[in-house]
Amino acid sequence: MGNQVLVTDELHDYMVAHGMPLDEIAADLVAETGQLGEVSVMLTTADQAALLTTLTRLISARRAVEIGTFTGFSALAISRGLPDDGQLICLDASEEWTSIGRKYWERAGVAERIEVRIGDGHALAAELDGSFDLAFVDADKPGYIDYFERLVPLIRPNGLMLFDNTLAAGRVVGQHSHDPVDRKEFNAHIAKDDRVDVVILGIGDGLTLVRKK
């Protein structure tokens, strides 16, 4: 086993600055989201956003779905990786929060690629049809297994599913007063599924990459 680098805040900032730093549009969206207060912790991190754009491009995704859009930062990242005629369907329960993202999608010239559907995530996911190249899930954590099972048949072979917050600040190891049973069950569920390959990245609060075989 090689040495593993401890990613401090300073090193994290260095990694973002020397990778794909936020442009003015993305930075403005992050700043406006920060004004929402405590809920702003739900925002995807800058390095995750860069990875989302890169992976979308890497697999030549044309059709993607996002479950849990919040203020549209991750949707901005994914849509930027799509071709001009690509499509991103965003499922979210809040018209208020997703409306924040719309003006930034417009500024970035990607608004026409994004379709927002408001309602219960599970009900909306059940209505999805057709084939998708990529899916990003950052919604209710107890629902992750259900989202996974609904998405697997829709993702094309060699397509990607990404699930956020799968390490629960490290509390997936051991027992804790606020034990993330939902994440532990989800991680165990997909690890033994022979339809997919699974890699958990220590980025943000844990980002799980799932490749459909």
C-alpha positions as CSV (number, residue, x, y, z in Angstrom):
1,M,0.0,0.0,0.0
2,G,1.3,3.4,-1.0
3,N,1.2,6.5,1.3
4,Q,-2.2,8.3,1.4
5,V,-2.1,12.1,1.4
6,L,-4.1,13.8,4.2
7,V,-6.2,16.4,2.3
8,T,-6.1,19.5,4.5
9,D,-8.2,22.6,3.6
10,E,-5.1,24.3,2.3
11,L,-4.2,21.3,0.1
12,H,-7.8,21.0,-1.1
13,D,-7.8,24.7,-2.2
14,Y,-4.5,24.0,-4.1
15,M,-6.0,21.0,-5.8
16,V,-9.1,23.0,-7.0
17,A,-6.9,25.9,-8.1
18,H,-4.7,23.7,-10.2
19,G,-7.5,21.6,-11.6
20,M,-10.6,23.2,-13.0
21,P,-11.2,26.3,-10.8
22,L,-14.7,27.9,-10.7
23,D,-15.3,30.5,-13.4
24,E,-17.2,33.7,-12.6
25,I,-20.7,32.2,-13.3
26,A,-20.1,29.2,-11.0
27,A,-18.5,31.3,-8.3
28,D,-21.5,33.7,-8.3
29,L,-23.9,30.8,-8.0
30,V,-21.9,29.4,-5.0
31,A,-21.9,32.9,-3.4
32,E,-25.7,33.3,-3.8
33,T,-26.2,29.8,-2.4
34,G,-24.1,30.7,0.6
35,Q,-26.5,33.5,1.4
36,L,-29.2,30.9,2.1
37,G,-27.6,30.0,5.5
38,E,-27.2,26.5,6.9
39,V,-28.8,24.7,3.9
40,S,-25.9,25.9,1.8
41,V,-24.0,22.9,3.1
42,M,-26.0,20.8,0.6
43,L,-24.0,22.4,-2.2
44,T,-21.8,20.2,-4.3
45,T,-18.1,21.0,-3.8
46,A,-16.0,22.7,-6.5
47,D,-13.8,19.6,-7.1
48,Q,-16.9,17.4,-7.4
49,A,-18.3,19.9,-10.0
50,A,-15.1,19.7,-12.0
51,L,-15.2,15.9,-11.9
52,L,-18.9,15.9,-13.0
53,T,-18.1,18.0,-16.0
54,T,-15.1,15.9,-16.9
55,L,-16.9,12.6,-16.5
56,T,-19.8,13.8,-18.6
57,R,-17.4,14.7,-21.4
58,L,-15.3,11.5,-20.9
59,I,-18.2,9.1,-21.5
60,S,-19.6,11.4,-24.3
61,A,-22.9,11.6,-22.4
62,R,-25.8,13.1,-24.4
63,R,-28.6,12.4,-22.0
64,A,-28.3,12.7,-18.2
65,V,-30.6,12.8,-15.2
66,E,-30.0,14.5,-11.8
67,I,-32.0,13.6,-8.7
68,G,-31.7,16.4,-6.2
69,T,-30.7,19.7,-7.9
70,F,-30.8,22.2,-5.0
71,T,-29.7,25.6,-6.5
72,G,-28.4,24.1,-9.7
73,F,-24.6,24.1,-9.2
74,S,-24.1,20.4,-10.1
75,A,-26.6,20.8,-12.9
76,L,-24.5,23.6,-14.3
77,A,-21.4,21.3,-14.1
78,I,-23.1,18.4,-15.8
79,S,-24.8,20.4,-18.5
80,R,-21.5,22.1,-19.4
81,G,-20.2,18.6,-20.3
82,L,-23.0,17.8,-22.6
83,P,-23.1,18.6,-26.3
84,D,-25.3,21.5,-27.6
85,D,-28.1,19.0,-28.3
86,G,-27.7,17.2,-25.0
87,Q,-30.4,16.9,-22.3
88,L,-30.2,17.0,-18.5
89,I,-33.4,16.2,-16.7
90,C,-33.4,17.6,-13.1
91,L,-35.7,16.1,-10.5
92,D,-36.3,18.2,-7.3
93,A,-38.9,19.0,-4.8
94,S,-38.3,22.8,-4.6
95,E,-39.2,25.3,-7.2
96,E,-37.7,28.0,-5.0
97,W,-34.2,26.5,-4.8
98,T,-34.0,25.4,-8.5
99,S,-35.2,28.8,-9.7
100,I,-31.9,30.2,-8.3
101,G,-30.0,28.1,-10.7
102,R,-31.9,29.1,-13.8
103,K,-30.4,32.5,-14.2
104,Y,-26.9,31.0,-14.0
105,W,-27.8,28.3,-16.5
106,E,-28.9,31.1,-18.8
107,R,-25.6,33.1,-18.3
108,A,-23.6,29.9,-19.1
109,G,-25.7,29.3,-22.2
110,V,-26.8,25.8,-21.1
111,A,-30.4,26.5,-20.1
112,E,-31.8,24.9,-23.2
113,R,-30.2,21.6,-22.3
114,I,-31.8,21.5,-18.8
115,E,-35.4,20.4,-18.1
116,V,-36.6,20.7,-14.4
117,R,-39.3,18.5,-13.1
118,I,-40.7,19.5,-9.7
119,G,-42.2,16.9,-7.3
120,D,-41.4,13.8,-5.2
121,G,-38.1,12.4,-6.4
122,H,-39.2,8.8,-6.2
123,A,-42.4,9.4,-8.1
124,L,-40.6,11.4,-10.7
125,A,-37.9,8.8,-11.0
126,A,-40.5,6.2,-11.6
127,E,-41.8,8.2,-14.6
128,L,-38.4,8.4,-16.3
129,D,-38.2,6.6,-19.6
130,G,-35.7,6.0,-22.4
131,S,-32.0,5.5,-22.0
132,F,-29.5,7.7,-20.0
133,D,-25.7,7.9,-20.2
134,L,-25.2,9.4,-16.8
135,A,-27.1,9.9,-13.5
136,F,-26.2,12.0,-10.5
137,V,-28.0,11.5,-7.2
138,D,-27.8,13.9,-4.3
139,A,-31.2,13.6,-2.7
140,D,-32.8,11.9,0.3
141,K,-30.3,9.4,1.6
142,P,-32.7,6.8,2.9
143,G,-34.0,6.6,-0.7
144,Y,-30.7,5.8,-2.4
145,I,-31.3,2.1,-2.8
146,D,-34.7,2.8,-4.5
147,Y,-33.1,5.4,-6.8
148,F,-30.3,2.9,-7.7
149,E,-32.8,0.2,-8.5
150,R,-34.8,2.5,-10.7
151,L,-31.8,3.9,-12.5
152,V,-29.9,0.7,-13.3
153,P,-32.4,-0.4,-16.1
154,L,-32.3,3.1,-17.6
155,I,-28.5,3.5,-17.7
156,R,-26.9,2.3,-20.9
157,P,-24.0,-0.3,-20.7
158,N,-20.8,1.5,-19.6
159,G,-22.9,4.4,-18.4
160,L,-22.3,6.1,-15.0
161,M,-24.3,6.6,-11.9
162,L,-22.9,8.9,-9.2
163,F,-24.1,9.1,-5.6
164,D,-23.1,11.9,-3.3
165,N,-22.5,11.9,0.5
166,T,-21.8,8.2,0.7
167,L,-19.2,8.4,3.4
168,A,-21.3,10.5,5.8
169,A,-18.3,12.4,7.2
170,G,-16.6,9.1,7.9
171,R,-19.4,7.8,10.1
172,V,-20.0,4.8,7.8
173,V,-17.2,3.2,9.9
174,G,-18.0,2.3,13.4
175,Q,-21.1,3.1,15.5
176,H,-22.2,6.6,16.2
177,S,-25.0,8.5,18.0
178,H,-26.2,9.7,14.6
179,D,-25.4,6.5,12.7
180,P,-25.8,6.8,8.9
181,V,-27.6,3.5,8.6
182,D,-29.0,4.5,5.2
183,R,-25.6,5.1,3.7
184,K,-24.2,1.9,5.3
185,E,-27.1,-0.1,3.8
186,F,-26.7,1.5,0.4
187,N,-23.0,1.0,0.2
188,A,-23.4,-2.7,1.1
189,H,-26.3,-3.1,-1.3
190,I,-24.4,-1.9,-4.4
191,A,-21.1,-3.4,-3.4
192,K,-22.5,-6.9,-3.9
193,D,-24.5,-6.1,-7.1
194,D,-22.9,-7.9,-10.1
195,R,-24.6,-5.6,-12.6
196,V,-22.2,-2.8,-11.7
197,D,-18.6,-1.8,-10.8
198,V,-18.3,0.5,-7.8
199,V,-15.6,2.9,-6.7
200,I,-16.0,5.2,-3.7
201,L,-13.9,8.4,-4.0
202,G,-12.9,10.4,-0.9
203,I,-14.0,13.6,-2.5
204,G,-16.4,16.0,-0.8
205,D,-18.4,13.9,1.6
206,G,-17.8,10.7,-0.4
207,L,-18.7,10.3,-4.0
208,T,-19.5,6.9,-5.3
209,L,-19.0,6.1,-9.0
210,V,-21.1,3.2,-10.3
211,R,-20.4,1.9,-13.8
212,K,-23.1,-0.3,-15.4
213,K,-21.5,-3.3,-17.0
